[in-house]
Amino acid sequence: MSNIKDELQKRILVLDGAMGTMLQQYNFSEEDFRGERFKDYPSPLKGNNDLLSLTQPKAIAEIHAKYFEAGADIVETNTFSGTTIAMADYDMEDLVYELNFESAKIAREVADKFTKENPDQPRFVAGSIGPTNKTASLSPDVNRPEYRAITFNELRIAYKQQVEALIDGGADLLLVETIFDTLNAKAALFAIEEVKEERHIDIPIMVSGTITDASGRTLSGQTVEAFLTSISHIPLLSVGFNCALGAQQLKPYLQRLSNETDFYTSAHPNAGLPNAFGEYDETPKQMQQYIEEYLKDDLINIIGGCCGTSPAHIKAIADVAKNYKPRLIQELA
């Protein structure tokens, strides 16, 4: 297995694009989500994209393959909501281990096939760890500011189960992404460190926060620099931003991050900002031009796409990324 750190020193690595955007094209019905196994399940299951790793594994494998064909070096597992916390919406908490394990296994098989075909471009699997639908820092009830819908410990336990399954399924690295509340992310990082210690292993960790609007802060109120300080006690592979903003809007925050950190940097922005219908209109060509500004300014080591991006966007990004050298970092002693 090629070491991702070695590859990062040679070139800018390309992350895949949106899984959800691609799944929409399949127009899966409630029956498709259920498959044979969950035919009589009591809860509605349409919209549970993580479940498709069990009921429509071929589609998930196809999407990973399309991103690799487009030039991606890293694909994310189909596990963005793969915790007991998020799966409670579908009464599927008991399936969490299997969902993560199978998702990682599908991505692993596709990645290995592409690596075998072209050993000079090894492909990697990032275990996608989403933020859950609860926040540890903020109250969901405006009349009870002291109330919390979840505790740090509940998050830690849920993340630990997800992490173990992703590693068992064959993930090369773990991506704690779309962080709107850094306390949630700290619970995930704590869980990862626990698993590493218990298993005597080391696994690279990518962390990717979300700047929610033009205030330049995360949803829980942190600036770029505060976010970075909050997570820098962990030996990370990379730190970056994804979601919420398009490549153009994200650039100033990425600039600040790049100036402040010795970790590798990553970004996977949306295809612009959503239109009135919640759709993303930025073309691959437009996105490529904005991303090229990152590359010219030496801001980035790992680049990909989030909401609204497709293999065409990733191909455009990969095509331009190969013309530039990766951002240089001072190796930490």
Secondary structure as UniProt FT lines:
FT   HELIX           4..10
FT   STRAND          13..15
FT   HELIX           19..24
FT   TURN            25..27
FT   HELIX           30..34
FT   TURN            35..40
FT   TURN            46..47
FT   HELIX           49..51
FT   HELIX           52..55
FT   HELIX           57..69
FT   TURN            70..71
FT   STRAND          74..76
FT   TURN            80..81
FT   HELIX           84..87
FT   HELIX           88..90
FT   HELIX           93..95
FT   HELIX           96..117
FT   TURN            119..120
FT   STRAND          124..129
FT   TURN            142..143
FT   TURN            145..146
FT   HELIX           152..169
FT   STRAND          173..179
FT   HELIX           182..199
FT   STRAND          205..209
FT   TURN            214..215
FT   TURN            219..220
FT   HELIX           224..231
FT   TURN            232..233
FT   STRAND          238..246
FT   HELIX           247..260
FT   STRAND          264..270
FT   TURN            276..277
FT   HELIX           284..296
FT   TURN            297..298
FT   STRAND          302..303
FT   TURN            307..308
FT   HELIX           311..321
FT   TURN            322..323
//
